[in-house]
């Protein structure tokens, strides 16, 4: 198995764009959104018919939670802002 630095940079840039899109969407929906709603609104729904639907957005939301950029209460996600409204 060997890595590819260009592929890694491309993947990380794509991840950053998805993270930014999710935070932007949550900023515009202060009431919060569920994972399925985020996946629908960003057209990132899973075609998989098993139990793990919309895992891409779920996984990215987990990273945003860990970074303190979003908050979760029950199944609702909201953008997490710092002082002055900037994102953490």
C-alpha positions in Angstrom: 0.0 0.0 0.0 1.4 3.4 -0.9 0.1 6.9 -0.4 -0.3 9.6 -3.0 0.3 13.2 -1.7 -1.8 14.7 -4.5 -4.7 12.4 -3.7 -4.4 13.3 0.0 -4.4 17.0 -0.7 -7.5 16.6 -2.9 -9.3 14.6 -0.3 -8.5 17.1 2.5 -9.6 20.0 0.3 -12.9 18.2 -0.4 -13.4 17.5 3.3 -12.9 21.2 4.1 -15.4 22.2 1.5 -18.0 19.8 2.9 -17.3 21.1 6.4 -17.7 24.7 5.3 -20.9 23.9 3.5 -22.4 22.2 6.6 -21.5 25.1 8.9 -22.9 27.6 6.4 -26.1 25.6 6.2 -26.4 25.5 10.0 -25.7 29.3 10.2 -28.7 29.8 7.9 -30.9 27.5 10.0 -30.4 28.6 13.6 -33.2 26.2 14.7 -30.8 23.4 13.9 -31.0 20.5 11.5 -30.9 16.7 11.7 -28.3 14.8 9.8 -30.8 13.5 7.2 -31.9 17.1 6.5 -28.3 18.2 6.0 -27.7 15.3 3.7 -30.9 16.2 1.7 -30.2 19.9 1.5 -26.6 19.3 0.3 -27.6 16.5 -2.0 -25.3 14.1 -0.2 -27.8 11.4 0.6 -26.7 7.8 0.7 -27.9 5.4 -1.9 -27.2 2.6 0.5 -30.3 0.9 1.8 -28.9 -0.5 5.0 -28.8 0.8 8.5 -26.0 3.3 8.0 -27.6 5.9 5.8 -26.1 9.4 5.2 -22.9 8.3 6.9 -20.7 10.9 5.0 -22.5 13.8 6.6 -22.7 12.0 9.9 -19.0 11.4 9.9 -18.2 15.0 8.9 -20.5 16.3 11.6 -18.6 14.2 14.1 -15.4 15.9 13.1 -17.1 19.3 13.4 -18.3 18.4 16.9 -14.8 17.4 17.9 -13.5 20.7 16.6 -16.2 22.7 18.4 -17.6 24.1 15.2 -21.1 22.6 15.8 -23.1 21.6 18.8 -25.5 18.7 19.1 -28.6 18.5 21.3 -30.5 15.2 20.9 -30.4 14.7 17.1 -30.3 18.4 16.2 -27.1 20.1 15.0 -26.4 23.8 15.3 -23.5 26.0 14.3 -21.3 26.9 17.3 -20.1 30.5 17.3 -17.4 32.1 19.4 -17.3 35.7 20.6 -18.3 38.1 17.9 -20.0 35.4 15.9 -16.9 33.9 14.4 -16.7 30.1 14.2 -14.3 28.2 16.4 
